[in-house]
Amino acid sequence: MKGAKSIAVCALMTALVAVATFVITIPTGATEGYLNLGDGIVLFCGVAFGPLFGFLAGGLGSALADLIAGYAHWILPTFLIKGAEGALAAVLFVLFRKSKMNRFAAAVLAMLPSALWMVIGYFFASWGMKGSAAVAWTGVLGNLIQGGVGIVVAMAFLAALSRIKNLTSVIGKNAFFDPPTLSQKDKDE
């Protein structure tokens, strides 16, 4: 995907991350965190569109949601944590696919450590911002739940969109919906 189409899709995914993050917010206590559905779109973007889109849409969309929700002091940590979550999912997905793993299994296996990264990232960010490991621990369970729900949401998106014929003509070539074709050597093995 190149040029204007690439920019448009990335902007759309960024907006979708922001909306999914902001639409349903359930406060989680002392860390000032909140449960949301944004991780599902962050993980989806990484797996479907690659590390750059995963980083940009995940980081910018989540940071924008923090700004809108009144958590401006969390913008930088959120940008870095969620951006890295999306990029990590993309990189791991490609690595798992190189082993000829089923694309859905590869997606789940890529999302698990990516969601765990989000939990660890927010633990240390909370610890640094609140000055207390005890306070930071109060956000871990909520972030684990959010990561798990995010994986389910992302897989639902991937499964639903996989059924659309000629999807790549609309969104462009990508890692999940337009997997590389097998070479003749691979077909013979």
N, C-alpha and C positions, 0 to 999 in steps of 0.2 A: 504494500500500500504506500503510495507516494503522494506528495503535494497536498492539494486542498482537501482531498478525501481523507487523508491521514489526519490532518489537523481537525477536520470536522468530527471524525470518529473519536479522536482523543478528547475533544471538548465535550462531546456528548457523554462519553464515559465518565469524565470528571464531574459533570453535572449530575449524572446518575449516582455516583458515589456520594456526592454531597446530599442529594435528596434522600437516598437510602439511609444515610447516617443521621440526618436531621429529622426525618419524618416521625420516627418512633424513638424517643429517648427515655430511657428508664434510669434515673440516677442510681449510682452504686455506693454512695456514702462518702467517707472521709477523703478519698482520693480526688473527688470532684469528677470522677469518670461517669460514663453513662453507657448502658447497653444499647446497641443499635444494630441495624442490618447492613451497615456499610461494608463490613469485612467481606460479606458475600460478593459484593461487586468488585472490591479490591482484588480478591483472589480470582474471580472470573476474568477480570481485565488482564491480570498477569498471565494466566494460562492461555487465554484466547488470543491476546495481542502482543505478548512478549514483554521483556523487561523494561523497555523505555515507557511504553504505555502503562504498564503495571505501576511503575514508579510515579509517573506524572499524574495519572488519573487517581491512583491511590493516595498519594501525598497531597496533591492540590485539592482534590475533592473532600478529603477528610479534614484538612486544615480549614477549608472554606466553611464546612459544617461547624467546626469549633468556633469560628468567628461569628457565624450567624447565631449560634446557641449561647453566646456570651462567655465562651471559654478562650478568649484571645490569648491568654498567657500559655495556653497549650498548643498554639499553632505550630511553633517550630518542632517541639518533640513529636507531635502528631504527624507533621509533614515527613519527618525522617523515618519514624517507625512504620507508618502505613505505606509510605513510598517503598521502603525496603521490603515490606511484606509482599507487596505486589511484584516487585522485581525478583525476589527470591523464589516465589511461586513459579514465575516464568522460567528462570534458569533451571530449577529442579525438574520442571515438567519436560523441558528439552532433554535433559540428561536421562531421565527415566525412559523417554520415548526412544532414545538411541539404543536402548537395550531391547527394543522391539516389544515393549510392554503395551498392553491395551491402553488406548488413550484415556479412558475413564479411570482405570486403576492408576495410571501415571499421574493424572490430575489429583486424585485423592492423596496419593503419596507425596506429591509436591506441596499440597496445601497444608498437610499436618505440621511439618516443621515451620512453615511460613506463619501459620496461626500461633504456634508456640513462640516464635520470634516476637510477635506482637505482644504476647503476654509478658515475656521477659523484658522487652523494651519499655513497656509501660510500668513494670515493677520498678526498674531502675530510674526512669524519669520521675515517677511519683516519689521515690525515696529522695532523689535530689531536690525536687521542688518542695516537698513537705518536710524534709530533714529527718524523716523517721522511717526505718524499715518496717516497724510495726504498722504504721499507717499504710505503707505501700502494700503490705500483705493483704490488707482488706480489699484491694481491688483485684487480686489474682483470680478468685473464683468467678467473679463476674466476667473477667476477660477470657477465662477458659470457656465459659458458656458462650460468650460472644464469638469466639473463634470457632467453636463447634457448630454453632448455628450458621456462621458464615460459610463453612465448608458445605453444609447442606444446601444453603441458598445458591452458592456458586455451582454446585453439581446440578441443581434443578435447572438453572439457567443454561448450563452446557447441554444437558439432556434435551431440554425443550428446543433450543436453537439448532441442535444437531438434526432435527427432523425437517428443517426448512431446506428445500431444494434450492440450489444456486445462491446460498447465503453469501458466499464469497464474492459474488458479483456485486453485492450491495456494500458489504463491509470491507472487502479486499481480502487478499491472501493472508492467512494467519496460521499459527502453529496447531491449533486444535481442530478447526473446522475444515482445513485444507491441508491434511498431513502430507508429508513428502511421499512421493510414489516410490515403490521399491525398484531398485535397479534390477536388471536381468540377472545379475549374479545373486542378489538376495532372493529372487523368485526361484532360482534353481536350487537353492539350499534347503 
